[in-house]
Amino acid sequence: MPERVTVIGGGPAGSLAALAALDAGAPVQIFEKSRLPRHKVCGEFLSPEAGPLFARFGLLPGFLELRPARVTEARIRLGRTTKSWRLKHPAFGISRYALDRWLLDQAIARGAELIPEPAGGMHERTVVAHGRRGCAPKGSRLFGFKAHFAGVPNDRIELLFAPGLYIGINRIEGGVINVCGLVAESLFKSFGFDPEKLTGAHFAGEMPAGERVLDWLITGPLVHGPAFEQTDGPLTYRAGDALGFIDPFTGSGMLDAMCTGALAGRAAAFGSAPSAYARDCRRMLANQYRAAAVLRKSIANGMAGLLAPFVPGRALFQVTRPSI
Ligand SMILES: Cc1cc2nc3c(=O)[nH]c(=O)nc-3n(C[C@H](O)[C@H](O)[C@H](O)COP(=O)(O)OP(=O)(O)OC[C@H]3O[C@@H](n4cnc5c(N)ncnc54)[C@H](O)[C@@H]3O)c2cc1C
């Protein structure tokens, strides 16, 4: 029987790691320092590929019972250019409040032991899924923010860009609308770190008309980029944001987290070489990270707005997905 796997963090990466390790026959312990459910800064746009991934673990019917919103269209506004297209497969709008608790419950129901406290020290066969780490110099940092609104929902994810700032707007379960954004520190500071004032000044006509039903949440600082090398310990496997943080405009962070989590859980259960696991992650994520970095730079220097009319929306969407 495979040896016990310890998972640090019960977010999407940690829960999928636990499920994959349990599938491989290993006993699993999950350390989670927060009490779930809890709200979390996130666009709450779950990429369509999550459906087949859940199906692989026998989770799709249960997930659909959460009544996620179906997202069938995308609209991007970059400078004066607006681009809309239908998604090839519907994506999901689901709150982190519902999704994270539900995923963790699935792992517990299949036999994972939850230790509701921060992990202390490293264990043999550990999946590190504790989310983002990393720092940037003060002044050049990025911050994320989000809130939920009542309003007239549609089936669209909208991404609106302004210099130093973007927001995503989409529906989640219960007809609620999520507004989530990313902003450069200097710009945020000029609005007193107040998302209401910031979004009011830049996107007044685009914000949901209904009342705000969740206080603004803020997170940061955020640092983009992958860290595919595994340096923590002999049988330690980093997954999710602990492995790399993809630009939120891709709407792919949760998918990446669950895919790498599933790989990591299996690798830990079988005691595979962390270097082989890292190679698999690189194969899955490297192109996507490259594409996201090119897009980020071309958005910042204005090229993206000029080129957008000539690039099919579906192609843009595809290059910012992991290779799975
Ligand atoms: C502004 C913004 C918008 C985003 N929008 C989207 C989007 O629309 N779609 C999308 O797919 N992705 C989006 N993302 C990315 C997405 O939120 C992350 O990629 C995803 O949360 C990563 O999951 P994870 O499990 O790796 O980490 P997390 O979700 O961060 O989970 C880590 C867990 O570990 C726990 N933990 C931390 N330290 C310890 C410890 N020492 N011991 C025990 N537990 C610990 C934490 O409490 C947490 O529950 C967005 C991110 C940001 C910042």
The ligand as an SDF file (V2000), in Angstrom:
LIG
                    3D

 53 58  0  0  0  0  0  0  0  0999 V2000
   -7.4780   38.8290   -8.7260 C   0  0  0  0  0  0  0  0  0  0  0  0
   -7.4980   37.3810   -9.0740 C   0  0  0  0  0  0  0  0  0  0  0  0
   -8.4560   36.8930   -9.9560 C   0  0  0  0  0  0  0  0  0  0  0  0
   -8.4690   35.5350  -10.2910 C   0  0  0  0  0  0  0  0  0  0  0  0
   -9.4340   35.0730  -11.1350 N   0  0  0  0  0  0  0  0  0  0  0  0
   -9.4630   33.7690  -11.4830 C   0  0  0  0  0  0  0  0  0  0  0  0
  -10.4930   33.2600  -12.3270 C   0  0  0  0  0  0  0  0  0  0  0  0
  -11.4380   33.9490  -12.7240 O   0  0  0  0  0  0  0  0  0  0  0  0
  -10.4220   31.9440  -12.6740 N   0  0  0  0  0  0  0  0  0  0  0  0
   -9.4300   31.1300  -12.2450 C   0  0  0  0  0  0  0  0  0  0  0  0
   -9.4210   29.9450  -12.6240 O   0  0  0  0  0  0  0  0  0  0  0  0
   -8.4650   31.5680  -11.4200 N   0  0  0  0  0  0  0  0  0  0  0  0
   -8.4600   32.8710  -11.0220 C   0  0  0  0  0  0  0  0  0  0  0  0
   -7.5020   33.3170  -10.1540 N   0  0  0  0  0  0  0  0  0  0  0  0
   -6.4580   32.3850   -9.7030 C   0  0  0  0  0  0  0  0  0  0  0  0
   -6.9760   31.4500   -8.6220 C   0  0  0  0  0  0  0  0  0  0  0  0
   -7.5580   32.1830   -7.5800 O   0  0  0  0  0  0  0  0  0  0  0  0
   -5.8020   30.6190   -8.1010 C   0  0  0  0  0  0  0  0  0  0  0  0
   -5.0480   30.1420   -9.1780 O   0  0  0  0  0  0  0  0  0  0  0  0
   -6.2780   29.4300   -7.2360 C   0  0  0  0  0  0  0  0  0  0  0  0
   -6.8850   29.9060   -6.0620 O   0  0  0  0  0  0  0  0  0  0  0  0
   -5.0930   28.5420   -6.8820 C   0  0  0  0  0  0  0  0  0  0  0  0
   -5.5390   27.4960   -6.0640 O   0  0  0  0  0  0  0  0  0  0  0  0
   -4.5400   26.8480   -4.9670 P   0  0  0  0  0  0  0  0  0  0  0  0
   -5.2570   25.7010   -4.3880 O   0  0  0  0  0  0  0  0  0  0  0  0
   -3.2050   26.6520   -5.5760 O   0  0  0  0  0  0  0  0  0  0  0  0
   -4.3190   27.9730   -3.8970 O   0  0  0  0  0  0  0  0  0  0  0  0
   -5.4150   28.6870   -2.8850 P   0  0  0  0  0  0  0  0  0  0  0  0
   -6.7200   28.7030   -3.5720 O   0  0  0  0  0  0  0  0  0  0  0  0
   -4.7520   29.9300   -2.5120 O   0  0  0  0  0  0  0  0  0  0  0  0
   -5.4890   27.6630   -1.7020 O   0  0  0  0  0  0  0  0  0  0  0  0
   -4.4490   27.5150   -0.7870 C   0  0  0  0  0  0  0  0  0  0  0  0
   -5.0250   27.0700    0.5470 C   0  0  0  0  0  0  0  0  0  0  0  0
   -3.9300   26.7780    1.4320 O   0  0  0  0  0  0  0  0  0  0  0  0
   -4.2240   27.2760    2.7250 C   0  0  0  0  0  0  0  0  0  0  0  0
   -2.9320   27.4960    3.4130 N   0  0  0  0  0  0  0  0  0  0  0  0
   -2.0090   28.4560    3.1500 C   0  0  0  0  0  0  0  0  0  0  0  0
   -0.9250   28.2810    3.9250 N   0  0  0  0  0  0  0  0  0  0  0  0
   -1.1520   27.1840    4.6820 C   0  0  0  0  0  0  0  0  0  0  0  0
   -0.4140   26.4940    5.6730 C   0  0  0  0  0  0  0  0  0  0  0  0
    0.8110   26.8900    6.0370 N   0  0  0  0  0  0  0  0  0  0  0  0
   -0.9520   25.4000    6.2630 N   0  0  0  0  0  0  0  0  0  0  0  0
   -2.1940   24.9610    5.9100 C   0  0  0  0  0  0  0  0  0  0  0  0
   -2.9600   25.6000    4.9690 N   0  0  0  0  0  0  0  0  0  0  0  0
   -2.4410   26.6800    4.3540 C   0  0  0  0  0  0  0  0  0  0  0  0
   -5.0280   28.5300    2.4660 C   0  0  0  0  0  0  0  0  0  0  0  0
   -5.8420   28.8290    3.5930 O   0  0  0  0  0  0  0  0  0  0  0  0
   -5.8480   28.1390    1.2280 C   0  0  0  0  0  0  0  0  0  0  0  0
   -7.1210   27.6120    1.5710 O   0  0  0  0  0  0  0  0  0  0  0  0
   -7.4910   34.6630   -9.7650 C   0  0  0  0  0  0  0  0  0  0  0  0
   -6.5380   35.1440   -8.8610 C   0  0  0  0  0  0  0  0  0  0  0  0
   -6.5460   36.4870   -8.5150 C   0  0  0  0  0  0  0  0  0  0  0  0
   -5.5250   36.9840   -7.5380 C   0  0  0  0  0  0  0  0  0  0  0  0
  1  2  1  0
  2  3  1  0
  2 52  2  0
  3  4  2  0
  4  5  1  0
  4 50  1  0
  5  6  2  0
  6  7  1  0
  6 13  1  0
  7  8  2  0
  7  9  1  0
  9 10  1  0
 10 11  2  0
 10 12  1  0
 12 13  2  0
 13 14  1  0
 14 15  1  0
 14 50  1  0
 15 16  1  0
 16 17  1  0
 16 18  1  0
 18 19  1  0
 18 20  1  0
 20 21  1  0
 20 22  1  0
 22 23  1  0
 23 24  1  0
 24 25  2  0
 24 26  1  0
 24 27  1  0
 27 28  1  0
 28 29  2  0
 28 30  1  0
 28 31  1  0
 31 32  1  0
 32 33  1  0
 33 34  1  0
 33 48  1  0
 34 35  1  0
 35 36  1  0
 35 46  1  0
 36 37  1  0
 36 45  1  0
 37 38  2  0
 38 39  1  0
 39 40  1  0
 39 45  2  0
 40 41  1  0
 40 42  2  0
 42 43  1  0
 43 44  2  0
 44 45  1  0
 46 47  1  0
 46 48  1  0
 48 49  1  0
 50 51  2  0
 51 52  1  0
 52 53  1  0
M  END
$$$$
